[in-house]
Amino acid sequence: MYCTIAILNAVCFLAQNGPSPDWEKKVTEYFTEKLKENNATNWVPSLNDVPLHYLKPNSLVKFRCMVQDMFDPEFYMGVYETIDPNTKTRVLHFGKYRDVAEWNIGDIHGCGEPKRLETEASAGHQLISPNCSPPLDLNFPLPGEKGPACLVKVYERWDSFKVNDTLEVYGILSVDPVLSIVNNEERENSSSPLDPMECMDTVEEQRVHSPPASLVPRIHVILAQKLQHINPLLPACLNEEESKSFVSSFMMELSPLRAELLGFLTHALLGDSLAAEYLILHLISTVYARRDVLPLGKFTVNLSGCPRNSIFTEHIYRIIQQLVPAAYRLQMTIENMNHSRFIPHKDYTANRLVSGVLQLASNTSLVIDETLLEQGQLDTTGVHNVTALGNLITWQKVDYDFSYHQMEFPCNINILITSEGRSLLPSDCQVHLQPQIIPPNMEEYMNSLLTAVLPSMLNKFRIFLSLLRLLDYSISDEVTKAVEEDFVEMRKNDPESITADDLHRTLLVARFLSLSAGQTTLSRERWLRAKQLEALRKARLQQQKCVNGNEL
């Protein structure tokens, strides 16, 4: 791998050999080719893994992140010339990929370039700086977690990136201390009686958009790509030839692997194999298309019958957390519902989008624990939060609050609701837990599950769940006709209880059953198995309804 200290020199060389219109394109091509050599991407240090103080300034780094906000574009000098006042020597400089221009010698003659877009990106959560007063709020969606945050500066194709996109970027790391000095001076001077047009930014906006580089480094993007998934065990792009061979070899061992995963989840769900089947289907579900406003492929499961005031639901979340790349447990207490910020809103004073719990990356597993809900009064915030959860489940969208209007942001979140009775939130499928095992020590039993499974097997489970949701799926005309005839027959036999919703749900179950077996088309066998699972699930709910009269 080429020495990191030579990165900017290489860029400078390309720039100074004639500031032609295509020199910037050559920079991108240069690094694209270099990163293809001998798995060079693995050698580039990652800001996600390496502490900032170990990284060399102005070196090439990579960063996996979610776009949380997009700031206004900023101008920079693409090419400029300095004149030494003593020797009258003219030196050509370029302003791209750096925050601070070399301008302190003599006169400057420069030409402006198109704007670059600045985005706020994160891979972690709340950080508080002991050296900042007041503390610097890095505006992460989820409370209690830590990780790096960056200001990512994009020069090309910025309109192809959107809020909540997950990206992998390669760029020049900028942590110039001058940034902090300049920003502090600007804030101090902002209280002076200057021309209003020279002081368009408020103090709060300057503080938010120009945090200390030691806490929030800048990355000047050379290459950026949207991620199909965020599982590091899978190839980044599944369409390449090497990736296809990986997928085909993995699919050959799919059947025994599914059986292992089913057994593992059955033990986790206290011996309930039916609930384990539905949990697998839930974990590989994804929104694959939208028909008007209806998201197709969402499969929110309500796992009812969970023990109240037990650590069971916490451990179920811990197991899911070990199986998927991104997960969050939302404890549905009156306190959380009334005081948590679920919906992102626009702060016009700071000119930033203030994040909320429901600003999540695509395919995040959200476990809503309703067993913690007790009697109490929801205030206005609580009612809005419950409404937001309902909209997320039903429509897979979150309405961000821009004060004067709301803006819909579509999402793709896997939602599992754990509850004692039927959830007060909507769901696509309710499965009532029927434990076959009552362990004397629940915590010891649940902890032993994760320690017993081999790390290599755990990694296979992770690949299984991520890979299958990326597969294409179709239903042949012949099978479609057979399903329609079957449904008509079901309606004749039981017109009271069989509805169009039942057909939609059974087709979803059949889809995910097929994919979980590595089959990308629906077969007659999988359709019959889906009908069988649905019949068992409904019979269990009916049985529970007869027992206590309140379970549907």
ChimeraX attribute file (.defattr): number of C-alpha atoms within 10 A of each C-alpha:
attribute: neighborCount
match mode: 1-to-1
recipient: residues
	/A:1	12
	/A:2	10
	/A:3	8
	/A:4	18
	/A:5	13
	/A:6	13
	/A:7	16
	/A:8	16
	/A:9	12
	/A:10	13
	/A:11	20
	/A:12	17
	/A:13	12
	/A:14	18
	/A:15	23
	/A:16	15
	/A:17	10
	/A:18	11
	/A:19	15
	/A:20	11
	/A:21	8
	/A:22	11
	/A:23	17
	/A:24	18
	/A:25	11
	/A:26	14
	/A:27	18
	/A:28	15
	/A:29	14
	/A:30	14
	/A:31	18
	/A:32	14
	/A:33	10
	/A:34	15
	/A:35	17
	/A:36	10
	/A:37	10
	/A:38	10
	/A:39	11
	/A:40	13
	/A:41	16
	/A:42	10
	/A:43	13
	/A:44	18
	/A:45	20
	/A:46	19
	/A:47	23
	/A:48	18
	/A:49	11
	/A:50	12
	/A:51	12
	/A:52	18
	/A:53	9
	/A:54	9
	/A:55	17
	/A:56	15
	/A:57	17
	/A:58	22
	/A:59	19
	/A:60	26
	/A:61	25
	/A:62	24
	/A:63	25
	/A:64	21
	/A:65	27
	/A:66	26
	/A:67	22
	/A:68	26
	/A:69	20
	/A:70	20
	/A:71	15
	/A:72	13
	/A:73	16
	/A:74	12
	/A:75	11
	/A:76	21
	/A:77	17
	/A:78	19
	/A:79	18
	/A:80	18
	/A:81	18
	/A:82	20
	/A:83	17
	/A:84	14
	/A:85	11
	/A:86	8
	/A:87	7
	/A:88	10
	/A:89	11
	/A:90	14
	/A:91	12
	/A:92	18
	/A:93	20
	/A:94	20
	/A:95	20
	/A:96	21
	/A:97	23
	/A:98	20
	/A:99	17
	/A:100	15
	/A:101	13
	/A:102	14
	/A:103	14
	/A:104	9
	/A:105	11
	/A:106	14
	/A:107	13
	/A:108	17
	/A:109	12
	/A:110	17
	/A:111	12
	/A:112	12
	/A:113	14
	/A:114	13
	/A:115	16
	/A:116	19
	/A:117	19
	/A:118	22
	/A:119	26
	/A:120	24
	/A:121	27
	/A:122	26
	/A:123	19
	/A:124	19
	/A:125	18
	/A:126	18
	/A:127	20
	/A:128	13
	/A:129	14
	/A:130	9
	/A:131	8
	/A:132	10
	/A:133	7
	/A:134	9
	/A:135	11
	/A:136	19
	/A:137	13
	/A:138	23
	/A:139	21
	/A:140	24
	/A:141	23
	/A:142	20
	/A:143	13
	/A:144	10
	/A:145	11
	/A:146	14
	/A:147	15
	/A:148	23
	/A:149	26
	/A:150	23
	/A:151	24
	/A:152	26
	/A:153	27
	/A:154	24
	/A:155	19
	/A:156	15
	/A:157	10
	/A:158	16
	/A:159	8
	/A:160	9
	/A:161	17
	/A:162	14
	/A:163	16
	/A:164	19
	/A:165	18
	/A:166	24
	/A:167	20
	/A:168	16
	/A:169	22
	/A:170	25
	/A:171	24
	/A:172	24
	/A:173	25
	/A:174	24
	/A:175	24
	/A:176	18
	/A:177	12
	/A:178	13
	/A:179	18
	/A:180	16
	/A:181	11
	/A:182	13
	/A:183	17
	/A:184	17
	/A:185	11
	/A:186	15
	/A:187	17
	/A:188	11
	/A:189	13
	/A:190	18
	/A:191	11
	/A:192	9
	/A:193	8
	/A:194	10
	/A:195	8
	/A:196	9
	/A:197	7
	/A:198	8
	/A:199	15
	/A:200	11
	/A:201	17
	/A:202	15
	/A:203	17
	/A:204	13
	/A:205	17
	/A:206	18
	/A:207	17
	/A:208	17
	/A:209	19
	/A:210	17
	/A:211	22
	/A:212	23
	/A:213	17
	/A:214	16
	/A:215	17
	/A:216	22
	/A:217	20
	/A:218	28
	/A:219	30
	/A:220	25
	/A:221	22
	/A:222	22
	/A:223	18
	/A:224	19
	/A:225	15
	/A:226	16
	/A:227	16
	/A:228	14
	/A:229	20
	/A:230	22
	/A:231	17
	/A:232	10
	/A:233	13
	/A:234	17
	/A:235	18
	/A:236	17
	/A:237	13
	/A:238	18
	/A:239	10
	/A:240	10
	/A:241	10
	/A:242	11
	/A:243	14
	/A:244	14
	/A:245	12
	/A:246	13
	/A:247	18
	/A:248	10
	/A:249	10
	/A:250	16
	/A:251	17
	/A:252	11
	/A:253	12
	/A:254	16
	/A:255	12
	/A:256	11
	/A:257	18
	/A:258	19
	/A:259	11
	/A:260	14
	/A:261	21
	/A:262	20
	/A:263	17
	/A:264	20
	/A:265	22
	/A:266	20
	/A:267	19
	/A:268	22
	/A:269	24
	/A:270	21
	/A:271	19
	/A:272	19
	/A:273	21
	/A:274	19
	/A:275	25
	/A:276	23
	/A:277	19
	/A:278	23
	/A:279	21
	/A:280	18
	/A:281	23
	/A:282	22
	/A:283	24
	/A:284	24
	/A:285	29
	/A:286	21
	/A:287	19
	/A:288	14
	/A:289	11
	/A:290	13
	/A:291	7
	/A:292	6
	/A:293	10
	/A:294	13
	/A:295	20
	/A:296	17
	/A:297	20
	/A:298	25
	/A:299	27
	/A:300	22
	/A:301	25
	/A:302	28
	/A:303	25
	/A:304	22
	/A:305	19
	/A:306	21
	/A:307	15
	/A:308	15
	/A:309	11
	/A:310	13
	/A:311	12
	/A:312	19
	/A:313	25
	/A:314	16
	/A:315	17
	/A:316	16
	/A:317	22
	/A:318	17
	/A:319	18
	/A:320	20
	/A:321	17
	/A:322	15
	/A:323	21
	/A:324	20
	/A:325	19
	/A:326	17
	/A:327	22
	/A:328	18
	/A:329	17
	/A:330	17
	/A:331	17
	/A:332	18
	/A:333	17
	/A:334	18
	/A:335	15
	/A:336	15
	/A:337	22
	/A:338	18
	/A:339	13
	/A:340	15
	/A:341	20
	/A:342	24
	/A:343	20
	/A:344	20
	/A:345	19
	/A:346	16
	/A:347	14
	/A:348	12
	/A:349	11
	/A:350	17
	/A:351	17
	/A:352	20
	/A:353	20
	/A:354	22
	/A:355	22
	/A:356	19
	/A:357	16
	/A:358	23
	/A:359	22
	/A:360	23
	/A:361	21
	/A:362	21
	/A:363	24
	/A:364	18
	/A:365	25
	/A:366	22
	/A:367	25
	/A:368	22
	/A:369	23
	/A:370	25
	/A:371	23
	/A:372	17
	/A:373	18
	/A:374	11
	/A:375	7
	/A:376	9
	/A:377	11
	/A:378	16
	/A:379	13
	/A:380	10
	/A:381	15
	/A:382	21
	/A:383	14
	/A:384	17
	/A:385	22
	/A:386	18
	/A:387	13
	/A:388	19
	/A:389	22
	/A:390	18
	/A:391	16
	/A:392	20
	/A:393	25
	/A:394	18
	/A:395	18
	/A:396	24
	/A:397	22
	/A:398	23
	/A:399	18
	/A:400	23
	/A:401	17
	/A:402	14
	/A:403	10
	/A:404	6
	/A:405	8
	/A:406	12
	/A:407	12
	/A:408	11
	/A:409	13
	/A:410	17
	/A:411	21
	/A:412	23
	/A:413	25
	/A:414	24
	/A:415	27
	/A:416	24
	/A:417	26
	/A:418	29
	/A:419	24
	/A:420	21
	/A:421	20
	/A:422	21
	/A:423	18
	/A:424	12
	/A:425	16
	/A:426	18
	/A:427	20
	/A:428	15
	/A:429	18
	/A:430	21
	/A:431	23
	/A:432	26
	/A:433	26
	/A:434	18
	/A:435	17
	/A:436	13
	/A:437	11
	/A:438	10
	/A:439	12
	/A:440	8
	/A:441	8
	/A:442	15
	/A:443	14
	/A:444	10
	/A:445	16
	/A:446	22
	/A:447	14
	/A:448	12
	/A:449	14
	/A:450	16
	/A:451	9
	/A:452	9
	/A:453	11
	/A:454	10
	/A:455	11
	/A:456	9
	/A:457	13
	/A:458	15
	/A:459	13
	/A:460	20
	/A:461	20
	/A:462	21
	/A:463	20
	/A:464	22
	/A:465	23
	/A:466	23
	/A:467	23
	/A:468	23
	/A:469	21
	/A:470	16
	/A:471	12
	/A:472	11
	/A:473	15
	/A:474	10
	/A:475	13
	/A:476	11
	/A:477	9
	/A:478	9
	/A:479	15
	/A:480	13
	/A:481	12
	/A:482	14
	/A:483	17
	/A:484	12
	/A:485	12
	/A:486	14
	/A:487	17
	/A:488	13
	/A:489	12
	/A:490	15
	/A:491	15
	/A:492	11
	/A:493	11
	/A:494	10
	/A:495	11
	/A:496	8
	/A:497	9
	/A:498	15
	/A:499	13
	/A:500	10
	/A:501	10
	/A:502	14
	/A:503	16
	/A:504	13
	/A:505	18
	/A:506	21
	/A:507	19
	/A:508	20
	/A:509	27
	/A:510	25
	/A:511	25
	/A:512	30
	/A:513	22
	/A:514	23
	/A:515	23
	/A:516	22
	/A:517	17
	/A:518	20
	/A:519	19
	/A:520	17
	/A:521	16
	/A:522	21
	/A:523	18
	/A:524	12
	/A:525	10
	/A:526	20
	/A:527	21
	/A:528	15
	/A:529	17
	/A:530	22
	/A:531	18
	/A:532	12
	/A:533	18
	/A:534	20
	/A:535	13
	/A:536	14
	/A:537	20
	/A:538	15
	/A:539	12
	/A:540	18
	/A:541	19
	/A:542	14
	/A:543	14
	/A:544	18
	/A:545	13
	/A:546	12
	/A:547	10
	/A:548	8
	/A:549	10
	/A:550	10
	/A:551	19
	/A:552	15
